[in-house]
Amino acid sequence: MHFYEDKMTIFEQTKILCQRLDIVPAKSKGQNFLISAGVLQDIIKAADLKKEDLVLEIGSGFGILTEQLVSLVGRVIAVELDRKLFAWLKKRFSGAKNLELIEGDIVSLFHCFIVSLLNGHRYKVVANLPYQITSHVLRLLLEAENPPEEMVLMMQKEVAERICAKQGEMSVLSVAVQYYSQPSIISIVGKENFWPKPAVDSAIIKIKRQKARLPAPDAAGYGGQAKGKINEELFFKLVRVGFSSKRKMLKNNLRNIYKEEEVTGAMESVGLGLKVRAEDLGVEEWMKLYERLGKVDK
């Protein structure tokens, strides 16, 4: 059975396949299947795929997105956790020579196996992410030695909005993602476009990798890799401490690891008022603070 048959909707086909394969969609696996052909095309359009592209797909489900990817790009690596769905995908795409299907958890498999398949090549990630692994996957990919050039992801609307937040509404998540990349929300996707219907709406988000912010690779980066002059482990330690108590002013949080005169002097030197809170700072302001404070490992 293939999707997009004239006589049946994606929703009808999905329900039939669940019955045939004895699959009860599991909330624990984030199994809210996309049933909208229109939303699927929005994802494909946002990904701006070329024939020479290598694409990593995470959570293939019944393969409606996989089918599109295989027809449009040179090579697809698709990862699926569910054993029954994986068996279905193997059968359905048995003739697809540009598809490598991997069974398992992307978080566990990425460094030990997926990285070797990518083999240092440029790649994109296109995926309808299970909600519960979104943050893990973002960190895994953005901090990778060979991160994707672009990601087009379906995720929970609230998480997408947090990632793309502006100054005044920033969080550790938004600082982290915006440090490595330029994220933007493509569109909001209502819960009615999934089956079973989730409790919340989703969003299609595009995340474009940006170059290292500082050029000279003379410091160990977050997770042990070099990324410019900034020591990312210390940078993100500074950010996490800054957000450690949301109701407190930034200077009061930073006093947990720095002397008060160091904090006030650094904030004044970069033009920050002493009453600002962590959510008021963008990535550039955090980097300026790091230049004055973060290099001291407390």
Secondary structure as UniProt FT lines:
FT   TURN            6..7
FT   HELIX           10..20
FT   TURN            21..22
FT   HELIX           27..29
FT   STRAND          33..34
FT   HELIX           37..47
FT   TURN            51..52
FT   STRAND          54..58
FT   TURN            61..62
FT   HELIX           64..72
FT   STRAND          75..80
FT   HELIX           83..92
FT   TURN            93..95
FT   TURN            97..98
FT   STRAND          99..103
FT   HELIX           106..109
FT   HELIX           110..114
FT   HELIX           115..118
FT   TURN            119..120
FT   STRAND          124..128
FT   HELIX           131..133
FT   HELIX           134..142
FT   STRAND          150..156
FT   HELIX           157..163
FT   TURN            167..168
FT   HELIX           172..180
FT   STRAND          181..189
FT   HELIX           191..193
FT   STRAND          194..195
FT   STRAND          202..209
FT   HELIX           222..224
FT   TURN            228..229
FT   HELIX           232..242
FT   TURN            246..247
FT   HELIX           250..254
FT   TURN            255..257
FT   HELIX           260..269
FT   TURN            270..271
FT   TURN            274..275
FT   HELIX           278..280
FT   HELIX           283..289
FT   HELIX           290..294
//
